[in-house]
Amino acid sequence: MEIRRLKSLLKKNKHYITKPRLRLFAVLQKHPALTVNQLILLVPKHDQATVYRNIALFEELGVINRLRLGWLTKIELSDIFQHHHHHFTCINCGKVITLPDQPAIEKNIKSMVDKQGFKAMDHQLEIRGYCPRCKELKRTKSLQSEPVSS
């Protein structure tokens, strides 16, 4: 279904449907959020320039969103191709976890936008902190560094 939507979007905007574009899209469907370097490694048959050009095209057409996670940027399919969602991001390991649906959050965001008379086109919500694994590692490390009392 999504592949048909991509092909239609490319045709409508007078772009060719190419194997590199379809492969890149397939990789993005399988992975929740990737850095450009991770994406390049996952499509080894394509040179970097091809990947970068197609990322730029996908962004222009609204196929992907860039998630700005502090100094890091990751790419994921836009709401056109997947369910709208928000993220937890680990500030230690960079892991991105999709938040479960929270209709109350969406309702509050819409209410705030309406009160300001703003026309929202999209939004991202990211909660930064430590994933369970890094939280435990941090806790264990701090326990080990505590001075031993005599």
C-alpha positions in Angstrom: 0.0 0.0 0.0 2.7 2.5 1.0 4.8 1.7 -2.0 1.9 2.6 -4.3 1.5 5.8 -2.4 5.2 6.6 -2.9 5.0 5.7 -6.6 2.0 8.0 -7.0 3.7 10.8 -5.2 6.8 10.5 -7.4 4.8 10.4 -10.6 2.6 13.4 -9.5 5.7 15.4 -8.9 7.3 14.3 -12.2 10.1 12.2 -10.7 11.2 8.8 -11.9 10.4 5.6 -9.9 13.9 4.2 -9.6 15.3 1.1 -7.9 17.5 3.2 -5.5 14.4 5.2 -4.4 12.4 2.0 -3.8 15.2 0.3 -1.9 15.8 3.4 0.3 12.0 3.5 1.0 12.0 -0.2 1.9 14.8 0.3 4.4 13.0 3.2 5.9 9.9 1.1 6.3 11.9 -1.5 8.3 13.7 0.8 10.7 12.1 3.3 13.0 14.7 6.1 12.9 18.1 6.1 11.2 21.1 8.5 10.9 22.2 9.1 7.3 25.3 7.0 8.0 23.2 4.1 9.2 21.0 4.4 6.1 24.1 4.4 3.8 25.3 1.2 5.4 21.9 -0.4 4.9 22.0 0.3 1.2 25.5 -0.7 0.2 24.7 -1.1 -3.5 24.1 2.7 -3.7 26.8 5.4 -3.6 26.6 8.1 -1.0 25.7 10.8 -3.5 22.6 8.8 -4.6 21.5 8.3 -1.0 21.9 12.0 -0.2 20.1 13.1 -3.4 17.2 10.8 -2.6 17.0 11.9 1.0 16.8 15.5 -0.2 14.0 14.5 -2.7 12.1 12.5 0.0 12.3 15.4 2.4 11.1 17.9 -0.3 8.1 15.6 -1.2 7.2 15.0 2.5 8.1 11.3 2.4 10.5 11.6 5.4 10.9 13.7 8.5 14.2 14.7 10.1 14.2 14.2 13.8 16.6 16.6 15.5 17.9 14.8 18.5 20.3 17.3 20.2 23.3 17.4 17.9 22.2 14.3 16.0 19.7 14.0 13.2 17.8 10.9 12.3 15.4 10.2 9.5 12.1 8.4 9.5 9.1 8.1 7.3 6.6 10.9 7.6 3.0 10.6 8.8 1.9 10.1 5.2 3.4 6.6 5.4 3.2 5.6 9.0 1.0 6.4 12.1 1.8 9.8 13.7 3.8 9.2 16.9 6.3 10.8 19.3 9.6 9.6 20.7 11.7 8.8 23.8 15.4 9.4 23.0 18.2 8.1 25.1 20.8 10.8 25.6 23.5 8.2 26.3 23.2 5.6 23.6 21.0 7.4 21.1 18.3 4.8 21.0 14.9 6.1 19.8 11.7 4.5 21.2 8.3 5.2 19.8 5.9 6.4 22.4 2.5 4.6 22.7 -0.5 6.6 21.4 -1.6 9.3 23.8 -4.8 10.9 22.4 -4.9 13.4 25.4 -1.5 14.8 24.3 -2.7 15.3 20.7 -5.9 17.0 22.0 -3.9 19.3 24.3 -1.5 20.3 21.4 -4.5 21.1 19.2 -6.1 23.1 22.0 -2.9 25.1 22.5 -2.5 25.7 18.8 -6.2 26.9 18.5 -5.9 29.3 21.4 -2.9 31.0 19.8 -4.7 31.2 16.4 -1.8 29.3 14.9 -2.1 26.9 11.9 0.0 23.9 12.7 1.3 21.9 9.8 3.0 19.2 11.9 4.7 18.7 15.2 7.2 16.5 17.0 7.4 15.6 20.6 10.6 14.2 21.9 11.3 13.2 25.5 15.0 12.9 26.2 16.5 10.9 29.0 18.0 7.5 29.7 16.6 4.3 28.3 16.2 1.4 30.9 19.6 -0.1 30.0 21.6 3.2 30.2 19.7 4.2 33.4 20.8 1.0 35.0 24.4 1.4 33.8 24.4 4.9 35.1 23.0 3.8 38.5 25.5 0.9 38.7 28.4 3.2 37.8 27.5 5.8 40.4 27.2 3.1 43.1 30.7 1.8 42.2 32.2 5.2 42.5 30.8 6.0 45.9 33.5 6.0 48.6 33.6 3.1 51.0 33.2 4.2 54.6 35.2 2.6 57.4 
